Amino acid sequence: PAIWRKTQSERATNDALPASFEDTTKLRNDFKGRDSYKNLAQAVPVYQSMHDAAGRNTKAADLNMVYGLGKIMDPGSVVREGEIQMANNAQGWQEKLNGLIAQINGQGGLTPEGRQALMAEAYSRMQSYKMMYDQDAERYRGIATRNRANPEDVVHNFGEFQPWTVPKIAPAGAANPQIDDLVKKYAK
């Protein structure tokens, strides 16, 4: 019908206008509804908290890290006691013994190796979330651009995530002062 037809000048004028605030908001809200956005948005503060806690050798920091790993593995769920115990049990017997010694001395129960393992798993999951997010973000940047909206008004930039590394680990096979002290003390 004639009512749908626009003149050449009407089309040129409308095509030059930027997207409306309402259209940009709708596009941003649609993007925020994607699972990739929700997972990454929920996991980012948890990972940052874990990254910070990994450098502290306290019981509270251990709880923060173990709880955080549970949340990162399934951002929308509740972390239960069994999941915390499963993460704690991921350490080998030597790491558990070192952890018990550390707890007796008022420190956290995770060894540097245990912390590294938890953080490596958390980082791996964050990278997976980021990859899925980046795919959707690229698509929505294209939609925004084609519809004359600023892509930065639609897609949030979460930045990059850094892996955590143990500040200093003794080489494999090196003497372990905690276990050596325990053997000297009780092996009589």
N, C-alpha and C positions, 0 to 999 in steps of 0.2 A: 504493500500500500504506500501511497504517497507520504503518509505521515512519518514513515520510518526513514525516508530518504533525507539525507542532509546535503546541503549545498557544499560545494568545494570549499568555500571560505569558512563555513561552520565546522567542517571536519578539521581543517587546518588550525582553527582557533582552539577547539577542544583538545586536539592532540598535543598542543604546546603547553597546556596547563599541567601543573604537577598533580599528583594524586591528592585527593582530599584527606583531611585529618581522619575522617571516619573510615575511609577505605584503607588507609595505612594502619589504623588501629585494628580493623578487622583482620588484615593480613598478619599482623604481629600476633594477635590472639590465636589465630589459626595455627601459626608456627609454634606458639607456646603450648598448644594442645597436643603436639606430637610427643610420642613416647621418648624419642631421642632427646628432646629438650627437657622433659620432666626428669628423666633418669640423670642426666648430667647436672641439672640445676640442683637436684637433691644430693648428689654425690660430691659436688665441689666443696662445700663447707666441711663435710665429713673428712674428705681426703686432706684438706688443709689442716684440720685439727689433728689428724693422725700424724701428718708430717711434722707438725710442731711437737707433739707428744713423744715421738720416736727418739728424740734427743734427751729425754728426761728418764732417769732410771728410778721411777717411783711406782708404787702399786696403782695409784690413780692414773698415771700415764699408760700403764699396761692395760687397765680397764678401758681407757679411751681408745687405744689401738685395737683391741680385740672387738669391742663394741662397734667401732668404726668399720672394721673389715666386714662384719655381719651386715651393716647398713649398706656398704658399697656393693656387696654381692647381690643384695636385693633391696634397692632404695625405698620401696614402698612398704616394706614389711617391718615387723617388730622383732628385735633381736631377743632371743630367749636364752635362758641360762645354759641349756644344752649346747647351743651354738657357741657360746663363750667357752664352755669346757672343751668342745671339739677343737676350737682354734688354739687353746692352750695345750692340748694334747698333740698338736702338730709338731712340737719340738721332739727331738731325739732324747734318749735317756740321759746323755751327758749334759745337754742343755737344760733338761728338767732339774738335774742335780745342781747345776750351777745356779739355776733359778731359785731353788729351795735355799741354797746357801745365801743368796742375795736377799731373799725374804727374811731369813733369820737375822741378817745384818740390817734390816729395815729398808731394804731397797725393793725395786720391782722384781718380779719373777721371770721376766723374759730376758733371755741372753741377747747379746748383740746379734747373733746369728738368727735367733727367733724373731727379733725386731726386723731384721733385714728380710726374712722370709715373708712376714706379714705385709711389710711395705711393698715388696716385689709383687705380691698378689694384688694388693690394692692398686698399685700403679698399672698393672696389666689390665685390670678391669676398667680403670679410668681411661686408658688408651682405647679400649673397645667402645666405651660410651662416646668418647670424643670422635672416633672414626664415624660412628653412626650419625652423630650430631652434625659433623662437617658435611656429610652427604646431603642431609636435609637442608642445612644452612645454605649450601651452594644453590640448591634448587629454589629456595625462597628468595635468595638474592637476585636470581634471574627473574623470578616473577615480579619482584619489587621493581627492578630496573625496567622491565617491559611495560609496567603499569605506571611509570614515572614517579615511583615512590623512592625515597632514599633507602637503600638496603640497610644502612646503619640504624634506621628507625624501626626496622622489622626484625633483624637478626642480632642477637646479643653475642658479644665476643667474650668468651670465658677465659681466653688466653691459653697458655700451654702449661702442662703439669710436669714438674721435675721429679725424677725418681729420688728416693731417699737412699743414702749410702751410710753404712756404719762408719763413724769417724775413724776408728782404727781397729783392725782385726789382727790378732796374732796369726802368724802363718800356721797352716795345718801341720800337726805333729809337734808344735812348740809346747813347752811346758805350760800347764794351766795352773796359775798360782792358787786359785780357789780350791781346786781339787787337791793339789799338792799339800796345801795347808790342812785340809780335812784329813788326808791320809796320815800326815805327821801327827795330828792331834788324836786320832782314834785308832790307828793301826799299831797297837802296842801288844 
